[in-house]
């Protein structure tokens, strides 16, 4: 049996919102496995959907670059928010985004190994080291993505001064300002509501089956619901799953700018498509949120001061 520490309980509590004792019991039942503990809490109805399990922690910026029908997005992390607001760091992140825009690298290792556009005598990794020396903080190019559109257009949106960045890739025979504005609105939707898929057709059957298992476990843990007929329970699972998928799938979400509060993204796109005389189809989106899933460095200023004065 793995030892359950206070730090583990604290991490699970912060990521799920469940009570301290419930978190401790879940970790014990999962033998210290954090992911399994989250599922234990979900099965008991004590934790929200998995989308709440990720924590935003590390500092830094997300930046995007667009040139014609090609776009790139990058996340560069820093240790502190102070550095993230530094003009030199912001200019560097913009340069990294431009590097990604013109890169043919298939992965991060290849990207870091290629010549730095600003000084081809250095690699991207070496330029990063130089920047670390100048800024005086540990920096990290965490991830990048590049989209090349061939049958429509791609747009970018950066929110919160670089906290969240989005690329939306869409097909459309006729591309004008109205289409680009609509896609920018969709990018804002992605930034705000964090969908995981464009549509239900993208969802793996294994994911659906797993979610059904979670929902069934929740029902079994509620004596009143568990006592209902099998057909009723099946209907409950279908209804709850559909509600869940409306949050996961972009086109099923309620459009954030809908005046009636009911119009879905799919209906909004149909509306714009009719107006411009050309069908708009979202092919993919990329969403980066600064520090997503990373653990933030915890500072104890009292201890730091004590170290500085030799106590």
N, C-alpha and C positions, 0 to 999 in steps of 0.2 A: 504493500500500500504506500503510495507516494505521500510525502509530508505536505500538508496543506498550510501554506504560510499566509500571514496577514497581507502581504503584498499581492499574493494571488487572489485573495478574496476581494481586495480593494480594486484590482484590475477588472475582475469580472463584474463587480458592482457598478463601476463607472461605465463599462461598456454595454451593460444591459438594463441598468436602472432597477434591478431587483434588490430585495433586502439583504442585509449582511448575512443573517443566519441561513437564508435560502441559498445564497451564493456559496456558503461554506458547505452546506449539504450537497449541493450540486457538484462541487469540486470533489467532494469525498466519493460520491456515486460514480463520478467519471474518472476516478483515480488520478486526479490532478490534470487531466487533459482539458485545456481551456475550451477548445471547440466543442467537445462532447458536453462540457458543463453548460455551454450556451444552449445546446439542444435540449438538455434535461430541463432547464428553466423554461424553454419555449413549450415543451410538452406539458408542463404544469401550468402553462398560461401565465408565468411569472416574468417573462421577458418579451419584449416587442420583437418584431420581425428582424431577421438577420441584418437588415440594412442599418440598424442602430448599433450593431456590434462594432463597426469600425470607428476608430477615434481619430480626430484630427489633432496632430500634436506638433510635428516639426515646423520650423519657420522656413521662409524662402518665398519664391515667386513662381508663378506659371506665366509663360509668355507664348504668343502665337505669331506666326508670320505667314502672309499670303502673297502669292505672286501668280496672277492669272488664275488658272484652275488647279494650282498646287498650293497646299498649305501644310504647315508643320506646327506642332505644339510641344513644349518642353516644360519640365519641372526641374528647377535648380534649388536645392535646399541650403539654408544657412543655419547657424546655431541660434541666432537671435532675430527678433523682429526689427531691432535697431538696424542691423545690417541690411535686412530686406527692404528698408526704406531709404537706403543709401543710394545716391544717384549713380555712383560707380558700379555698384552691384547690379542695379537695374539695367544699366547700359550693357553690362556683361551678359545678363540673361537674354536680353534682346539679340545680342550677337550670337548666342548659342542657338536661339530659335532660327535665326537666319542661316546658321551653319546647317541645322537640321533640314531646312527648306531645300538646300542644294546638295544634300547628302544622299548617297545611294546605299548607305550602311543598312544592313538587315537587322542588326541588334546593337545593344549599347556598347559592347566590347569593340565592335568594328567602328562604331561612331567615335569612341574615345581614341582609337588608334589612327584615325585619318588626320591629314594635315589641317592645321587651324587656318581658316581663311584669312584671318588678320595678319598672320605671320607663318607662312608655309614651312619655315624652318622648325616649327614646333608642332607637336600633335595636339589634338583637343585636350588630351589628358595633361600634357605638359603645360599648356596654357592655363588649365584649371589650377595646377600647382602654383604657377606664377601668381594667379589671382588670390589664392589662399595666403601667400606670403605678403601680398600688398594689403589685403583687407584685414588679415590677422585673425580670421576665424576659419574653422573647418567648413568647406563647401562641398557640395556633391551634386553632380548631374545625375539625377535619379532615373529619369525616363524621358523618352521622346516618341512621337508618332508622326508619320507623314502620310498625307492623303493626296492622291493624284486623281482628279475627276476627268472623265472622258465623255460624259454625256449630259452635262448640266453645269453645275457650279458647286463650289465649296465655300463656306463662310466660317468666320471665326468670331468668338465673343469672349471677352475677358472681363470678369466681374470682381469687384472689391479690390481694385488696384493690383490684381495678380493673384488673388486667393483662389479663384476658380477660372479655368479656361476650357473652352469647348470648341470643337470643330464639327460642322454638320456637312455631310456629303450627300448631295441629292441629284437625281436625274430629272431633266426637264428640257424639252425640245426648244422652248422659247425662254430665254433668260433676260429679264429686264430688272429695273429698280424695284418693281413691286414683288418680284420673285425673291430677290436678294433680301428685301425687308422682311418678307414672310419667313425666310430661312433664318434670319437673324433672330426673329421672334421665337423660332423653334429652338435655337441655340440658347436663348435666355431661359426657355422652358427646361431644357436639359440641365442648365446650371442650377436652377431653383429646385426642381423636383427629383433630380438624380435617378432617372430611369435606368434599368439595366439592359433592356433590349429595345429594338425598334418596334417589333411586333411579336405576336405570340408564336408565329412560325419559326422564329429563331430559338425558342426555348427547347432545351433538350428534354426528352421524355423522362430521363432519370431525375431531372430537377423536379418535374411535375409529380412524379411518384414519391419523391422524398418529401415534398411539401404536403402531400396527402397523408403520409405517415405521421407527420408532425401534427396535422389537424386532427387526425383520428386519435392520437395520443392525448391531445387536449380534451377531446370529447369524453374519452374513457376516464379521464381524471375528474370529470364533473358528473357526479352521480345522477343528477337530474337529466342531463343530456344523454348520458350513457344508457338510460332506461328507455329511451325512445326507440320506435321500430327501426329496423335496418334501413328501409327505404327513406325514412325521414332523415336518418343520420347521413346517408349518401347524398341526399339533397342539401343538407347543411354543409357538408364538405365541399360540394360543387359550388355552392353559393359563396362560401368563404374563400375558396381558391380563386374564383373569378374576381372577387373584390381585391384579392392580393395581386393578381396579374394586372389589374387596371393600374396599379401603382408601379409595377415593374416595367410595363410596356409603354413606350413613348406615345404611340398613336392612340392608345386607349385612355391615356390620362386626360383629365379635364384641362382644357387650354387655359393657361394662367390669365390671359387677357379676355376670356369669355365674358361678355356682358351679362349673360343669363346665368353664369356659374355652372352651366351644364355642357356646353359645347366641347366636344373632344378635340384633340389635336388632329385626328383623322378628318373630322368634319371641317375644321378650320382650313386644312390643306385642300380639301375638295372645293371649298368656297373660293379660295385664291386661284385654284386651277381653272375653275369656270371663268373667273374674271379675266385671266390672262390668255385663256384659250389653249392651255397646254397642261397636261397632267404633271403634278409635282410628286415625286416619290422619294422618301428618305431612304437612302441606301445604308448609311451607317453614321454613327457619331462617336466622337472621342471626348471624354470628360476627365480632366485632371483637377484634383483639389489638393492644394498645398499641404504636404505632411500627412495625407490620408493613410491611415494604418501604421504610421510611425509613432514611436514612443518619444514623448517630449522629455528633454533633460530636466530633471527636478533640481532646483537650486535651494540650498539651505543657507540663506545669507548670514545667519547668526554664526554658523560654523565657519563660513568663509572669512568673516571678519575676525573671528578668533584665531584662525590660522595666520592671517595677515599680521596680527599683533603678537603672535607667538604664544598664545594661551592654549 
